[in-house]
Amino acid sequence: MHLFLSNFNVIIYNLRRYPREIPDAYERLLLDAVEGERRLFIRSDELDAAWALFTPLLKELEEKKIAPELYPYGSRGPVGAHYLAAKHKVRWGDLAGDE
């Protein structure tokens, strides 16, 4: 993990210069970062691996102009998910009440 002290010093300076209460979650996150809590943060090699995995996928979606399948808020997700699940012989949620 690389901690750029200049950026951190700017944060601390701003907190001192403009005193206001920081929400507990942010305070805890900053404290965890300073103390080196690694479970909350992604390592650079993990980030590189994620980009290596998703960049070709995102590029293909953009080139082929594939748009995500929209679905209503609160629903069980896109209809295509049910067909994809059935194709691989798995269930996408409980379909008993859907018609």
Phi and psi in radians as a Rosetta constraint file:
Dihedral C 1 N 2 CA 2 C 2 CIRCULARHARMONIC -1.861 0.35
Dihedral N 2 CA 2 C 2 N 3 CIRCULARHARMONIC 2.224 0.35
Dihedral C 2 N 3 CA 3 C 3 CIRCULARHARMONIC -2.014 0.35
Dihedral N 3 CA 3 C 3 N 4 CIRCULARHARMONIC 1.971 0.35
Dihedral C 3 N 4 CA 4 C 4 CIRCULARHARMONIC -1.464 0.35
Dihedral N 4 CA 4 C 4 N 5 CIRCULARHARMONIC 1.832 0.35
Dihedral C 4 N 5 CA 5 C 5 CIRCULARHARMONIC -1.045 0.35
Dihedral N 5 CA 5 C 5 N 6 CIRCULARHARMONIC -0.555 0.35
Dihedral C 5 N 6 CA 6 C 6 CIRCULARHARMONIC -1.077 0.35
Dihedral N 6 CA 6 C 6 N 7 CIRCULARHARMONIC -0.744 0.35
Dihedral C 6 N 7 CA 7 C 7 CIRCULARHARMONIC -1.163 0.35
Dihedral N 7 CA 7 C 7 N 8 CIRCULARHARMONIC -0.723 0.35
Dihedral C 7 N 8 CA 8 C 8 CIRCULARHARMONIC -1.124 0.35
Dihedral N 8 CA 8 C 8 N 9 CIRCULARHARMONIC -0.716 0.35
Dihedral C 8 N 9 CA 9 C 9 CIRCULARHARMONIC -1.089 0.35
Dihedral N 9 CA 9 C 9 N 10 CIRCULARHARMONIC -0.638 0.35
Dihedral C 9 N 10 CA 10 C 10 CIRCULARHARMONIC -1.100 0.35
Dihedral N 10 CA 10 C 10 N 11 CIRCULARHARMONIC -0.744 0.35
Dihedral C 10 N 11 CA 11 C 11 CIRCULARHARMONIC -1.072 0.35
Dihedral N 11 CA 11 C 11 N 12 CIRCULARHARMONIC -0.868 0.35
Dihedral C 11 N 12 CA 12 C 12 CIRCULARHARMONIC -1.089 0.35
Dihedral N 12 CA 12 C 12 N 13 CIRCULARHARMONIC -0.737 0.35
Dihedral C 12 N 13 CA 13 C 13 CIRCULARHARMONIC -1.036 0.35
Dihedral N 13 CA 13 C 13 N 14 CIRCULARHARMONIC -0.804 0.35
Dihedral C 13 N 14 CA 14 C 14 CIRCULARHARMONIC -1.135 0.35
Dihedral N 14 CA 14 C 14 N 15 CIRCULARHARMONIC -0.631 0.35
Dihedral C 14 N 15 CA 15 C 15 CIRCULARHARMONIC -1.153 0.35
Dihedral N 15 CA 15 C 15 N 16 CIRCULARHARMONIC -0.627 0.35
Dihedral C 15 N 16 CA 16 C 16 CIRCULARHARMONIC -1.325 0.35
Dihedral N 16 CA 16 C 16 N 17 CIRCULARHARMONIC -0.682 0.35
Dihedral C 16 N 17 CA 17 C 17 CIRCULARHARMONIC -1.260 0.35
Dihedral N 17 CA 17 C 17 N 18 CIRCULARHARMONIC -0.671 0.35
Dihedral C 17 N 18 CA 18 C 18 CIRCULARHARMONIC -2.045 0.35
Dihedral N 18 CA 18 C 18 N 19 CIRCULARHARMONIC 1.320 0.35
Dihedral C 18 N 19 CA 19 C 19 CIRCULARHARMONIC -1.144 0.35
Dihedral N 19 CA 19 C 19 N 20 CIRCULARHARMONIC 2.211 0.35
Dihedral C 19 N 20 CA 20 C 20 CIRCULARHARMONIC -2.775 0.35
Dihedral N 20 CA 20 C 20 N 21 CIRCULARHARMONIC 2.784 0.35
Dihedral C 20 N 21 CA 21 C 21 CIRCULARHARMONIC -1.317 0.35
Dihedral N 21 CA 21 C 21 N 22 CIRCULARHARMONIC 2.248 0.35
Dihedral C 21 N 22 CA 22 C 22 CIRCULARHARMONIC -1.578 0.35
Dihedral N 22 CA 22 C 22 N 23 CIRCULARHARMONIC 2.352 0.35
Dihedral C 22 N 23 CA 23 C 23 CIRCULARHARMONIC -0.973 0.35
Dihedral N 23 CA 23 C 23 N 24 CIRCULARHARMONIC 2.539 0.35
Dihedral C 23 N 24 CA 24 C 24 CIRCULARHARMONIC -0.923 0.35
Dihedral N 24 CA 24 C 24 N 25 CIRCULARHARMONIC -0.667 0.35
Dihedral C 24 N 25 CA 25 C 25 CIRCULARHARMONIC -1.099 0.35
Dihedral N 25 CA 25 C 25 N 26 CIRCULARHARMONIC -0.748 0.35
Dihedral C 25 N 26 CA 26 C 26 CIRCULARHARMONIC -1.215 0.35
Dihedral N 26 CA 26 C 26 N 27 CIRCULARHARMONIC -0.700 0.35
Dihedral C 26 N 27 CA 27 C 27 CIRCULARHARMONIC -1.053 0.35
Dihedral N 27 CA 27 C 27 N 28 CIRCULARHARMONIC -0.781 0.35
Dihedral C 27 N 28 CA 28 C 28 CIRCULARHARMONIC -1.118 0.35
Dihedral N 28 CA 28 C 28 N 29 CIRCULARHARMONIC -0.732 0.35
Dihedral C 28 N 29 CA 29 C 29 CIRCULARHARMONIC -1.105 0.35
Dihedral N 29 CA 29 C 29 N 30 CIRCULARHARMONIC -0.778 0.35
Dihedral C 29 N 30 CA 30 C 30 CIRCULARHARMONIC -1.087 0.35
Dihedral N 30 CA 30 C 30 N 31 CIRCULARHARMONIC -0.747 0.35
Dihedral C 30 N 31 CA 31 C 31 CIRCULARHARMONIC -1.109 0.35
Dihedral N 31 CA 31 C 31 N 32 CIRCULARHARMONIC -0.749 0.35
Dihedral C 31 N 32 CA 32 C 32 CIRCULARHARMONIC -1.078 0.35
Dihedral N 32 CA 32 C 32 N 33 CIRCULARHARMONIC -0.696 0.35
Dihedral C 32 N 33 CA 33 C 33 CIRCULARHARMONIC -1.116 0.35
Dihedral N 33 CA 33 C 33 N 34 CIRCULARHARMONIC -0.773 0.35
Dihedral C 33 N 34 CA 34 C 34 CIRCULARHARMONIC -1.126 0.35
Dihedral N 34 CA 34 C 34 N 35 CIRCULARHARMONIC -0.674 0.35
Dihedral C 34 N 35 CA 35 C 35 CIRCULARHARMONIC -1.410 0.35
Dihedral N 35 CA 35 C 35 N 36 CIRCULARHARMONIC -0.095 0.35
Dihedral C 35 N 36 CA 36 C 36 CIRCULARHARMONIC 1.459 0.35
Dihedral N 36 CA 36 C 36 N 37 CIRCULARHARMONIC 0.459 0.35
Dihedral C 36 N 37 CA 37 C 37 CIRCULARHARMONIC -1.195 0.35
Dihedral N 37 CA 37 C 37 N 38 CIRCULARHARMONIC 1.912 0.35
Dihedral C 37 N 38 CA 38 C 38 CIRCULARHARMONIC -1.529 0.35
Dihedral N 38 CA 38 C 38 N 39 CIRCULARHARMONIC -0.351 0.35
Dihedral C 38 N 39 CA 39 C 39 CIRCULARHARMONIC -1.170 0.35
Dihedral N 39 CA 39 C 39 N 40 CIRCULARHARMONIC -0.349 0.35
Dihedral C 39 N 40 CA 40 C 40 CIRCULARHARMONIC -1.622 0.35
Dihedral N 40 CA 40 C 40 N 41 CIRCULARHARMONIC -0.103 0.35
Dihedral C 40 N 41 CA 41 C 41 CIRCULARHARMONIC -2.265 0.35
Dihedral N 41 CA 41 C 41 N 42 CIRCULARHARMONIC 2.618 0.35
Dihedral C 41 N 42 CA 42 C 42 CIRCULARHARMONIC -1.580 0.35
Dihedral N 42 CA 42 C 42 N 43 CIRCULARHARMONIC 2.427 0.35
Dihedral C 42 N 43 CA 43 C 43 CIRCULARHARMONIC -1.352 0.35
Dihedral N 43 CA 43 C 43 N 44 CIRCULARHARMONIC 2.784 0.35
Dihedral C 43 N 44 CA 44 C 44 CIRCULARHARMONIC -1.136 0.35
Dihedral N 44 CA 44 C 44 N 45 CIRCULARHARMONIC -0.611 0.35
Dihedral C 44 N 45 CA 45 C 45 CIRCULARHARMONIC -1.216 0.35
Dihedral N 45 CA 45 C 45 N 46 CIRCULARHARMONIC -0.562 0.35
Dihedral C 45 N 46 CA 46 C 46 CIRCULARHARMONIC -1.176 0.35
Dihedral N 46 CA 46 C 46 N 47 CIRCULARHARMONIC -0.701 0.35
Dihedral C 46 N 47 CA 47 C 47 CIRCULARHARMONIC -1.127 0.35
Dihedral N 47 CA 47 C 47 N 48 CIRCULARHARMONIC -0.744 0.35
Dihedral C 47 N 48 CA 48 C 48 CIRCULARHARMONIC -1.064 0.35
Dihedral N 48 CA 48 C 48 N 49 CIRCULARHARMONIC -0.745 0.35
Dihedral C 48 N 49 CA 49 C 49 CIRCULARHARMONIC -1.126 0.35
Dihedral N 49 CA 49 C 49 N 50 CIRCULARHARMONIC -0.703 0.35
Dihedral C 49 N 50 CA 50 C 50 CIRCULARHARMONIC -1.114 0.35
Dihedral N 50 CA 50 C 50 N 51 CIRCULARHARMONIC -0.784 0.35
Dihedral C 50 N 51 CA 51 C 51 CIRCULARHARMONIC -1.137 0.35
Dihedral N 51 CA 51 C 51 N 52 CIRCULARHARMONIC -0.671 0.35
Dihedral C 51 N 52 CA 52 C 52 CIRCULARHARMONIC -1.102 0.35
Dihedral N 52 CA 52 C 52 N 53 CIRCULARHARMONIC -0.586 0.35
Dihedral C 52 N 53 CA 53 C 53 CIRCULARHARMONIC -1.339 0.35
Dihedral N 53 CA 53 C 53 N 54 CIRCULARHARMONIC -0.791 0.35
Dihedral C 53 N 54 CA 54 C 54 CIRCULARHARMONIC -1.587 0.35
Dihedral N 54 CA 54 C 54 N 55 CIRCULARHARMONIC -0.395 0.35
Dihedral C 54 N 55 CA 55 C 55 CIRCULARHARMONIC -1.040 0.35
Dihedral N 55 CA 55 C 55 N 56 CIRCULARHARMONIC -0.838 0.35
Dihedral C 55 N 56 CA 56 C 56 CIRCULARHARMONIC -1.068 0.35
Dihedral N 56 CA 56 C 56 N 57 CIRCULARHARMONIC -0.660 0.35
Dihedral C 56 N 57 CA 57 C 57 CIRCULARHARMONIC -1.125 0.35
Dihedral N 57 CA 57 C 57 N 58 CIRCULARHARMONIC -0.820 0.35
Dihedral C 57 N 58 CA 58 C 58 CIRCULARHARMONIC -1.121 0.35
Dihedral N 58 CA 58 C 58 N 59 CIRCULARHARMONIC -0.660 0.35
Dihedral C 58 N 59 CA 59 C 59 CIRCULARHARMONIC -1.117 0.35
Dihedral N 59 CA 59 C 59 N 60 CIRCULARHARMONIC -0.747 0.35
Dihedral C 59 N 60 CA 60 C 60 CIRCULARHARMONIC -1.146 0.35
Dihedral N 60 CA 60 C 60 N 61 CIRCULARHARMONIC -0.737 0.35
Dihedral C 60 N 61 CA 61 C 61 CIRCULARHARMONIC -1.045 0.35
Dihedral N 61 CA 61 C 61 N 62 CIRCULARHARMONIC -0.699 0.35
Dihedral C 61 N 62 CA 62 C 62 CIRCULARHARMONIC -1.217 0.35
Dihedral N 62 CA 62 C 62 N 63 CIRCULARHARMONIC -0.775 0.35
Dihedral C 62 N 63 CA 63 C 63 CIRCULARHARMONIC -1.131 0.35
Dihedral N 63 CA 63 C 63 N 64 CIRCULARHARMONIC -0.708 0.35
Dihedral C 63 N 64 CA 64 C 64 CIRCULARHARMONIC -1.535 0.35
Dihedral N 64 CA 64 C 64 N 65 CIRCULARHARMONIC 0.022 0.35
Dihedral C 64 N 65 CA 65 C 65 CIRCULARHARMONIC 0.923 0.35
Dihedral N 65 CA 65 C 65 N 66 CIRCULARHARMONIC 0.807 0.35
Dihedral C 65 N 66 CA 66 C 66 CIRCULARHARMONIC -1.519 0.35
Dihedral N 66 CA 66 C 66 N 67 CIRCULARHARMONIC 2.101 0.35
Dihedral C 66 N 67 CA 67 C 67 CIRCULARHARMONIC -1.703 0.35
Dihedral N 67 CA 67 C 67 N 68 CIRCULARHARMONIC 2.573 0.35
Dihedral C 67 N 68 CA 68 C 68 CIRCULARHARMONIC -1.124 0.35
Dihedral N 68 CA 68 C 68 N 69 CIRCULARHARMONIC 2.578 0.35
Dihedral C 68 N 69 CA 69 C 69 CIRCULARHARMONIC -1.347 0.35
Dihedral N 69 CA 69 C 69 N 70 CIRCULARHARMONIC 2.097 0.35
Dihedral C 69 N 70 CA 70 C 70 CIRCULARHARMONIC -1.390 0.35
Dihedral N 70 CA 70 C 70 N 71 CIRCULARHARMONIC 2.677 0.35
Dihedral C 70 N 71 CA 71 C 71 CIRCULARHARMONIC -2.670 0.35
Dihedral N 71 CA 71 C 71 N 72 CIRCULARHARMONIC 2.690 0.35
Dihedral C 71 N 72 CA 72 C 72 CIRCULARHARMONIC -1.171 0.35
Dihedral N 72 CA 72 C 72 N 73 CIRCULARHARMONIC 2.511 0.35
Dihedral C 72 N 73 CA 73 C 73 CIRCULARHARMONIC -1.003 0.35
Dihedral N 73 CA 73 C 73 N 74 CIRCULARHARMONIC 2.355 0.35
Dihedral C 73 N 74 CA 74 C 74 CIRCULARHARMONIC 1.504 0.35
Dihedral N 74 CA 74 C 74 N 75 CIRCULARHARMONIC -0.083 0.35
Dihedral C 74 N 75 CA 75 C 75 CIRCULARHARMONIC -1.437 0.35
Dihedral N 75 CA 75 C 75 N 76 CIRCULARHARMONIC -3.087 0.35
Dihedral C 75 N 76 CA 76 C 76 CIRCULARHARMONIC -1.528 0.35
Dihedral N 76 CA 76 C 76 N 77 CIRCULARHARMONIC 0.229 0.35
Dihedral C 76 N 77 CA 77 C 77 CIRCULARHARMONIC 1.835 0.35
Dihedral N 77 CA 77 C 77 N 78 CIRCULARHARMONIC -3.112 0.35
Dihedral C 77 N 78 CA 78 C 78 CIRCULARHARMONIC -1.186 0.35
Dihedral N 78 CA 78 C 78 N 79 CIRCULARHARMONIC 2.563 0.35
Dihedral C 78 N 79 CA 79 C 79 CIRCULARHARMONIC -1.043 0.35
Dihedral N 79 CA 79 C 79 N 80 CIRCULARHARMONIC -0.642 0.35
Dihedral C 79 N 80 CA 80 C 80 CIRCULARHARMONIC -1.031 0.35
Dihedral N 80 CA 80 C 80 N 81 CIRCULARHARMONIC -0.487 0.35
Dihedral C 80 N 81 CA 81 C 81 CIRCULARHARMONIC -1.110 0.35
Dihedral N 81 CA 81 C 81 N 82 CIRCULARHARMONIC -0.633 0.35
Dihedral C 81 N 82 CA 82 C 82 CIRCULARHARMONIC -1.167 0.35
Dihedral N 82 CA 82 C 82 N 83 CIRCULARHARMONIC -0.746 0.35
Dihedral C 82 N 83 CA 83 C 83 CIRCULARHARMONIC -1.169 0.35
Dihedral N 83 CA 83 C 83 N 84 CIRCULARHARMONIC -0.701 0.35
Dihedral C 83 N 84 CA 84 C 84 CIRCULARHARMONIC -1.107 0.35
Dihedral N 84 CA 84 C 84 N 85 CIRCULARHARMONIC -0.747 0.35
Dihedral C 84 N 85 CA 85 C 85 CIRCULARHARMONIC -1.113 0.35
Dihedral N 85 CA 85 C 85 N 86 CIRCULARHARMONIC -0.762 0.35
Dihedral C 85 N 86 CA 86 C 86 CIRCULARHARMONIC -1.110 0.35
Dihedral N 86 CA 86 C 86 N 87 CIRCULARHARMONIC -0.661 0.35
Dihedral C 86 N 87 CA 87 C 87 CIRCULARHARMONIC -1.033 0.35
Dihedral N 87 CA 87 C 87 N 88 CIRCULARHARMONIC -0.565 0.35
Dihedral C 87 N 88 CA 88 C 88 CIRCULARHARMONIC -1.802 0.35
Dihedral N 88 CA 88 C 88 N 89 CIRCULARHARMONIC 0.269 0.35
Dihedral C 88 N 89 CA 89 C 89 CIRCULARHARMONIC 1.010 0.35
Dihedral N 89 CA 89 C 89 N 90 CIRCULARHARMONIC 0.747 0.35
Dihedral C 89 N 90 CA 90 C 90 CIRCULARHARMONIC -2.244 0.35
Dihedral N 90 CA 90 C 90 N 91 CIRCULARHARMONIC 2.842 0.35
Dihedral C 90 N 91 CA 91 C 91 CIRCULARHARMONIC -1.776 0.35
Dihedral N 91 CA 91 C 91 N 92 CIRCULARHARMONIC 2.462 0.35
Dihedral C 91 N 92 CA 92 C 92 CIRCULARHARMONIC -1.802 0.35
Dihedral N 92 CA 92 C 92 N 93 CIRCULARHARMONIC 1.556 0.35
Dihedral C 92 N 93 CA 93 C 93 CIRCULARHARMONIC 1.248 0.35
Dihedral N 93 CA 93 C 93 N 94 CIRCULARHARMONIC -3.024 0.35
Dihedral C 93 N 94 CA 94 C 94 CIRCULARHARMONIC -1.622 0.35
Dihedral N 94 CA 94 C 94 N 95 CIRCULARHARMONIC 1.972 0.35
Dihedral C 94 N 95 CA 95 C 95 CIRCULARHARMONIC -1.618 0.35
Dihedral N 95 CA 95 C 95 N 96 CIRCULARHARMONIC 0.077 0.35
Dihedral C 95 N 96 CA 96 C 96 CIRCULARHARMONIC -1.026 0.35
Dihedral N 96 CA 96 C 96 N 97 CIRCULARHARMONIC -0.701 0.35
Dihedral C 96 N 97 CA 97 C 97 CIRCULARHARMONIC -1.540 0.35
Dihedral N 97 CA 97 C 97 N 98 CIRCULARHARMONIC -0.144 0.35
Dihedral C 97 N 98 CA 98 C 98 CIRCULARHARMONIC -1.450 0.35
Dihedral N 98 CA 98 C 98 N 99 CIRCULARHARMONIC 2.420 0.35
